[in-house]
């Protein structure tokens, strides 16, 4: 696959990996996992490092709100959640209400919601 950006050809030899459920992509991912596991299994302290990193990234997260016509929109994710909840509130004071919890939605309907305008 070759994209043309501002008149310049930009090859993308890995575009086929975007088809996450294709047999070819799944086989490639499985082979990469197998290779990584074979290399990392011989490294001392990997499980301790994995647990330390897991603890460091398990934090609550609240994005900066976007304000549109007096409404405040943002994503919030607690340390226990895998995906953020899209939240809204009217006006500056008050609590945010979950507008769309994408955790169950993306599993059944396709891609996650990563951003919005």
C-alpha positions in Angstrom: 0.0 0.0 0.0 1.3 3.4 -0.9 -0.3 6.7 0.3 0.3 10.0 -1.5 0.7 12.8 1.0 1.2 16.3 -0.5 2.4 14.7 -3.7 4.9 12.4 -2.0 4.5 8.6 -2.2 4.7 7.1 1.3 4.9 3.3 1.3 3.1 1.6 4.2 4.3 -2.1 4.1 2.4 -2.8 7.4 -1.0 -1.6 6.4 -2.2 -5.2 6.3 -1.8 -5.4 10.0 -4.7 -3.0 10.5 -7.1 -5.8 9.7 -6.9 -7.1 13.3 -9.1 -10.2 12.8 -7.6 -11.4 9.5 -6.0 -14.8 9.7 -2.7 -13.4 8.5 -2.6 -10.6 11.1 -3.6 -13.0 13.9 -0.8 -15.4 12.8 1.7 -12.6 12.7 0.7 -11.3 16.2 0.8 -14.9 17.6 4.3 -15.4 16.2 5.5 -12.1 17.7 4.1 -13.0 21.1 5.8 -16.4 20.9 9.1 -14.8 19.9 8.9 -12.1 22.6 8.0 -14.7 25.3 11.0 -16.9 24.2 13.4 -13.9 24.6 11.9 -12.5 27.8 11.7 -15.9 29.6 15.4 -15.9 29.9 15.6 -12.4 31.4 15.8 -12.2 35.2 13.3 -10.0 37.0 10.8 -9.6 34.1 7.8 -10.6 36.2 8.9 -8.1 38.9 9.3 -5.4 36.3 5.9 -6.3 34.8 4.2 -6.0 38.2 5.9 -2.7 38.9 4.9 -1.2 35.6 1.3 -2.4 36.1 1.2 -0.6 39.5 2.7 2.6 38.1 0.1 2.9 35.3 -2.9 1.9 37.4 -3.9 5.4 38.3 -7.1 7.4 37.9 -7.2 9.6 34.9 -9.3 12.7 34.1 -8.8 14.5 30.8 -8.9 18.3 30.4 -12.5 19.2 29.7 -13.7 20.6 26.4 -16.3 23.4 26.9 -19.0 23.7 24.3 -21.9 26.2 24.8 -21.7 25.9 28.6 -21.4 22.1 28.6 -18.2 20.4 29.9 -17.1 17.1 28.2 -14.2 14.9 29.2 -13.1 11.3 29.6 -12.6 9.8 33.0 -11.1 6.4 33.9 -10.4 5.0 37.3 -7.4 2.7 37.9 -9.7 -0.3 37.9 -11.2 0.5 34.5 -9.7 -0.6 31.2 -11.5 2.1 29.1 -12.5 5.6 29.9 -16.1 6.8 30.3 -17.2 9.8 28.2 -18.7 12.3 30.7 -20.7 15.5 30.6 -22.0 18.2 32.9 -23.8 21.5 32.4 -22.0 24.5 33.8 -18.9 24.8 35.8 -19.9 23.5 39.2 -21.3 20.0 39.8 -20.6 16.4 39.1 -20.0 14.8 35.8 -22.5 12.2 34.5 -21.4 9.3 32.4 -22.6 10.0 28.9 -21.2 6.9 27.3 -19.4 4.0 28.8 -17.5 2.5 25.9 -16.1 -0.5 27.7 -18.9 -2.9 26.7 -19.7 -1.0 23.5 -16.5 -1.5 21.7 -16.4 -5.2 22.4 -19.7 -5.8 20.6 -19.8 -3.0 18.0 -16.3 -2.5 16.7 -13.6 0.1 17.4 -13.2 2.0 20.6 -13.9 5.7 20.9 -10.5 7.3 21.2 -11.4 10.9 20.6 -14.1 13.3 19.8 -14.6 16.9 18.6 
